Amino acid sequence: MTTETSEKYIIRKLSETPTERGVCGWRKTLVTAEDTPVANVSHLTIHESRYHYHKVMTEYYYVLSGSGTITLDGEKMPIEAGDLIVIKPLTWHTSEGDMQVLIMGVPAGEQTDIWFE
């Protein structure tokens, strides 16, 4: 993975970022808690998402392409490209559909702030 960094910036190429299995699908993590405690940023392909919540982290969930549904505290709603969903802490959520999503978690907690039933 090509990463250029300095004290003032990080440049990370999506095409060279490894794909890993995440809670909601196939994820390319672009910014991690190791990079900054402020936020994590991931490019996600939705696939077999698990119902979960975060105790501290707020997720900003931007649909880049495709469409599907998001379930928030048991309520299922349609979403599509261009939609932004702000998922506040303690909100149970999952999603389904053929979608590419950009997710920003604030503060960073992509590996530590995930809770299941």
N, C-alpha and C positions, 0 to 999 in steps of 0.2 A: 504494500500500500504506500503510495506516495503521499507524504505529508511534508509541507513546508511550515516551519514555525519560527517565531521569534518571540520576544517579550510582548510584542504588540499585535500579533495575528497568528491564525492557523489557516492553512489552505489544505483541504482534503478533497480528493477527487472521488466522486461517487463510483465511477467506472472501475476504480482500483481499490475500493473498500470491500473487504470480505463480507459475504452474506452469512448470517447466522440465524438459527431458529430463535425466535422471541416468543413472548406470551401471546401476541396477536397475529403472528405470521412470520414471514421472512424479512429480517431486518438488516439494514446496513447502518451501523452506528457511526455518525459523522462527528459528533462532539460527545465526549464522555465526562463523567465526574472526575476522571484523572486529568482531563484537559482544563476543566473549570468547575467549581462547585455551584456555579450560578445556574447552569442549565445543561440538559443533554438534548441532542438533536438526532433523530433517526429517520431514514427513508424506509417505509414499510410496505410490503405487499401483503395484504390481508389474506390469511389462510388459517383456518381452524383456531380462531381467537378464543381464549379462555376468559370466562367471566371473573373479574378481579376488581380491586380498588387500590388506591394509594392513600396512606395516612397523612402524608405531608405534601407530596408533589401535586401540582396542578398541571394537567396536560392540555396543550394547545394542539388540536388535531385538525390539520388542514388537508382536505381531499384534493390531491393533484389530478387524478384521472379516475374514471370509472364511477360506479355507483353501488349502493347497497343499503344496509341498515345499520344503525347504531342503537344499542340498548343501553339506556341510562336508568338505573334503579328500577329495572323491570319494564320500562316503557320503551317500545321499539319504534324508531322513527326513520324515515327514508333520508339518505344523504347522497350527494353527488358532487362531481368535480366543482370546485369553487366554494364549497361549504367549509366553514370553520366552526368547530365545536370546542368549547372550553369546558373541560371536565375537572371540577373542583375536588379537593381531597374528600375522601369517604364516600364518593359516588361510585357505586358498582357499575361496571361497564364492559361491553364486548361489542364486536362488530362482525358483520357478514357481508359478502359480496366480492365483486371483482374490482378491487380498488388499489391504487397507489396513494399512500398517505405520508405526509411530512408531520412528524410528531416532535414537539418541543416540551420537555418536562422541566418545570421550575419549582424548587431548586432541583439540581441533578439528583436522580434517584432511580435510574433505569435498572439497576441491579439489586438495590437494597430496599426499595419501598414498593413492593408488590405483594399483595395479600389475596388469598383465595378463601373460598367457603370451607 
